[in-house]
Amino acid sequence: MYKYFYYSSEQLKLRVELEKKRGRNFIVGHVIVNGVKKPFTELTSKDSSRYPDAKLVAEGEVETMRYTEPEAI
């Protein structure tokens, strides 16, 4: 399945605040791009993000990519 990996400072701020209220920590996901580990906040099948400051970090078939999803712990 083809997916898009986005990083948004605005989304990160909102998720950190939300999870803090719940007593948890938000951890961004990471995707390997050309051997470099890059952070992302959103993984979607849409070619755009709802956050205006979002930057496309990577895209491709998720079955062939190495990544860890964002999580709250």
C-alpha positions as CSV (number, residue, x, y, z in Angstrom):
1,M,0.0,0.0,0.0
2,Y,1.4,3.4,-1.0
3,K,1.7,5.9,1.9
4,Y,3.0,9.4,2.7
5,F,5.1,10.3,5.7
6,Y,4.7,13.9,6.9
7,Y,6.3,15.9,9.7
8,S,4.4,18.9,11.2
9,S,5.6,21.0,14.1
10,E,2.0,22.1,14.6
11,Q,0.7,18.5,14.9
12,L,3.7,17.6,17.1
13,K,2.8,20.5,19.5
14,L,-0.9,19.5,19.6
15,R,-0.1,15.8,20.2
16,V,2.4,16.5,23.0
17,E,-0.1,18.8,24.8
18,L,-2.9,16.2,24.3
19,E,-0.9,13.3,25.6
20,K,0.5,15.3,28.5
21,K,-3.1,15.9,29.7
22,R,-3.5,12.1,29.5
23,G,-0.3,11.5,31.5
24,R,1.6,10.1,28.6
25,N,4.4,11.1,26.3
26,F,4.1,11.4,22.5
27,I,7.0,9.9,20.5
28,V,7.3,10.7,16.8
29,G,7.7,7.9,14.3
30,H,10.8,7.4,12.3
31,V,11.4,6.4,8.7
32,I,14.6,5.4,7.0
33,V,15.3,7.6,3.9
34,N,18.5,6.8,2.0
35,G,20.0,5.3,5.1
36,V,19.0,8.3,7.3
37,K,16.5,8.0,10.1
38,K,13.9,10.9,9.7
39,P,11.1,11.8,12.1
40,F,7.5,12.0,11.1
41,T,4.2,12.8,12.8
42,E,1.7,11.5,10.3
43,L,1.4,8.4,8.1
44,T,-1.4,8.6,5.5
45,S,-2.6,7.3,2.2
46,K,-3.5,10.9,1.1
47,D,-1.0,13.0,-0.8
48,S,-1.6,16.0,1.4
49,S,-1.8,16.7,5.2
50,R,-4.4,18.7,7.1
51,Y,-1.6,20.7,8.8
52,P,-0.5,23.6,6.7
53,D,3.1,23.5,8.0
54,A,3.5,19.7,7.1
55,K,6.5,18.7,5.1
56,L,6.7,15.5,3.1
57,V,9.5,13.3,4.6
58,A,9.0,10.2,2.5
59,E,6.6,8.3,0.3
60,G,6.3,4.8,-1.1
61,E,5.1,1.3,-0.6
62,V,5.1,0.7,3.2
63,E,5.9,-3.0,2.7
64,T,9.3,-2.1,1.3
65,M,10.1,0.7,3.9
66,R,11.5,0.5,7.4
67,Y,9.7,2.7,9.9
68,T,8.3,2.9,13.4
69,E,4.9,4.5,13.9
70,P,4.3,7.5,16.2
71,E,3.0,6.4,19.6
72,A,1.9,7.6,23.0
73,I,3.5,5.9,26.0
